[in-house]
Each structure stands twice: as structure tokens, then as C-alpha cells.
Amino acid sequence: MFVSDSKAQARGLAPLLEPGQQGWHVMLKPQISPWFHATVIRSDDGFETRHVVLIDSLPTLSYWIEQVECEIRLESLQLVSPGWLNGNQSWEMDVLREIVQNPQTGETRMSLQDGRVMYFPDVSPINREDYSRVLYRL
């Protein structure tokens, strides 16, 4: 989940936003779980626009991919991982090659473009087999 503070709300943007939208200068993300940075292409009457979408969790990503498949084209997807997941002391952002899930346990394997593999929610799952449900593939 992303957290916002009313002091960080961008005022005076109403002409640039769609109905129901709000603008924010700053969003917070507790250092608990990974999140995703997606670059998408939307085509309206032959005119393409690119947008960045920040997705707060794996369940939201799965749902979001299913919902927007017809409306937009996913140009790139990056994993933003906390230190406990990526093995370092800080957050990292890496291009994803594939996200697959074990249908029985719900554990997820995320393969990065640089060849590294991360597992979630357990960094070292007991069983590294049967990851057959593809959520995303480059």
C-alpha cells in the first residue's frame, strides 16, 4: 500500500486530471513488500501516450494486468524490491523478465532481466518447483 499525506496533495491540477483523480507530490511506501513500476502505452484515436503506473503489491499487479489488457500495452515492468528481498541493504529497481506463481502455495518466482531470481514471500522457499501460473512474461 502507498500512503499519502494531505500536505503532499498537488493543488491546482484540476484541468490536467480526469474526474475523481487527485495529484500528489509525495507518496510513501512502508518497507515491507516489493512493488512494481510499470510503463504503459495507451492509444486513443491513433495517438499514443505513455504513463507510469505504480502498483503496490503482487495481488494488485495480477488483478491490474487482467483488467487493463485490452485498454493499454505494457511497455516495461520493473520490480522495486526492499533490501530483505534483494539481498542488499537498500531498495533496488530491476527490469522483470518473468513472474510465475506456484498455484498450490501462492509462492512467486520473479526472474529479472539480469538473470537473478527472487522468491516471494519467502526468500528461500522449500520447494522451487511447480511454478506454472504465468502472471507476466517479457
C-alpha positions as CSV (number, residue, x, y, z in Angstrom):
1,M,0.0,0.0,0.0
2,F,1.1,3.5,-0.8
3,V,0.4,6.2,1.8
4,S,-0.3,9.8,1.2
5,D,-0.4,12.9,3.4
6,S,-2.8,15.7,2.7
7,K,0.1,18.2,2.9
8,A,1.6,16.5,-0.2
9,Q,-1.5,16.9,-2.3
10,A,-0.8,18.9,-5.5
11,R,-3.3,21.7,-5.7
12,G,-4.5,23.5,-8.8
13,L,-4.2,20.5,-11.1
14,A,-7.9,20.0,-11.8
15,P,-7.6,20.9,-15.6
16,L,-5.0,18.2,-16.0
17,L,-6.8,15.4,-14.1
18,E,-9.7,13.2,-15.0
19,P,-12.8,13.3,-12.8
20,G,-12.2,11.6,-9.5
21,Q,-8.4,11.9,-9.7
22,Q,-6.1,13.7,-7.3
23,G,-2.5,14.7,-7.7
24,W,0.2,14.0,-5.2
25,H,3.8,15.4,-4.9
26,V,4.9,12.6,-2.5
27,M,3.8,9.1,-1.8
28,L,5.2,6.8,1.0
29,K,5.8,3.1,0.8
30,P,6.4,1.2,4.0
31,Q,9.5,-1.1,3.6
32,I,7.6,-4.3,3.9
33,S,7.0,-5.7,0.5
34,P,8.0,-5.2,-3.1
35,W,6.1,-3.1,-5.5
36,F,6.0,-2.6,-9.3
37,H,6.8,0.3,-11.7
38,A,5.0,-0.2,-15.0
39,T,5.4,1.9,-18.1
40,V,2.3,1.6,-20.3
41,I,1.2,2.9,-23.7
42,R,-2.4,4.0,-24.2
43,S,-3.7,4.5,-27.7
44,D,-6.6,6.9,-28.2
45,D,-7.6,7.5,-31.9
46,G,-4.2,6.6,-33.1
47,F,-2.4,8.9,-30.7
48,E,-0.1,7.1,-28.2
49,T,0.7,8.4,-24.7
50,R,3.0,6.8,-22.2
51,H,2.2,6.6,-18.5
52,V,3.9,5.3,-15.4
53,V,1.8,3.2,-13.1
54,L,2.9,2.4,-9.6
55,I,1.4,-0.8,-8.3
56,D,1.6,-1.5,-4.6
57,S,1.6,-5.3,-4.4
58,L,1.7,-8.6,-6.3
59,P,-2.1,-9.3,-5.9
60,T,-2.8,-5.8,-7.2
61,L,-0.4,-6.4,-10.2
62,S,-2.2,-9.7,-11.0
63,Y,-5.6,-8.0,-10.9
64,W,-4.4,-4.9,-12.8
65,I,-2.8,-6.9,-15.7
66,E,-6.1,-8.8,-16.2
67,Q,-8.2,-5.7,-16.1
68,V,-6.2,-3.4,-18.4
69,E,-5.1,-5.9,-21.1
70,C,-7.5,-4.5,-23.7
71,E,-7.0,-0.8,-23.0
72,I,-3.2,-0.5,-22.8
73,R,0.0,-2.1,-23.9
74,L,2.6,-2.8,-21.2
75,E,5.9,-1.5,-22.4
76,S,8.1,-2.4,-19.4
77,L,7.6,-3.8,-15.9
78,Q,10.2,-3.3,-13.1
79,L,10.3,-4.8,-9.7
80,V,11.1,-2.4,-6.8
81,S,12.4,-4.6,-4.1
82,P,13.3,-3.9,-0.4
83,G,16.7,-5.0,0.9
84,W,15.5,-8.1,2.7
85,L,14.3,-9.5,-0.7
86,N,17.1,-8.4,-3.0
87,G,19.9,-9.3,-0.5
88,N,21.3,-5.8,-0.2
89,Q,20.9,-3.0,2.3
90,S,18.6,-0.8,0.2
91,W,15.8,-0.7,-2.3
92,E,16.5,-1.7,-5.9
93,M,14.6,-1.3,-9.1
94,D,15.2,-4.0,-11.8
95,V,13.5,-4.9,-15.1
96,L,11.4,-8.1,-14.8
97,R,11.7,-10.9,-17.4
98,E,9.0,-13.1,-15.8
99,I,6.7,-13.6,-12.9
100,V,5.3,-17.1,-12.2
101,Q,3.4,-18.5,-9.3
102,N,3.1,-21.9,-7.7
103,P,-0.7,-22.5,-7.9
104,Q,-0.8,-24.7,-4.8
105,T,1.2,-22.4,-2.4
106,G,0.9,-19.0,-4.0
107,E,4.6,-18.5,-3.8
108,T,6.0,-16.4,-6.5
109,R,9.3,-16.5,-8.5
110,M,10.4,-13.3,-10.1
111,S,13.1,-13.6,-12.8
112,L,15.0,-10.4,-13.6
113,Q,16.4,-9.4,-16.9
114,D,20.0,-9.6,-15.4
115,G,19.5,-13.3,-14.7
116,R,18.8,-13.0,-10.9
117,V,15.8,-14.8,-9.4
118,M,13.9,-13.7,-6.4
119,Y,11.2,-15.6,-4.5
120,F,8.3,-14.0,-2.6
121,P,7.0,-14.1,0.2
122,D,9.8,-16.4,1.4
123,V,13.3,-15.5,0.1
124,S,14.2,-19.2,0.3
125,P,11.2,-21.4,-0.4
126,I,11.3,-25.1,0.5
127,N,10.0,-26.1,-3.0
128,R,11.4,-24.4,-6.0
129,E,9.3,-26.4,-8.5
130,D,5.8,-26.2,-10.0
131,Y,5.8,-22.5,-10.8
132,S,3.4,-22.9,-13.6
133,R,0.9,-20.0,-13.4
134,V,2.4,-17.2,-15.5
135,L,1.5,-13.7,-14.3
136,Y,3.8,-11.8,-16.6
137,R,6.4,-12.7,-19.2
138,L,8.5,-10.2,-21.2
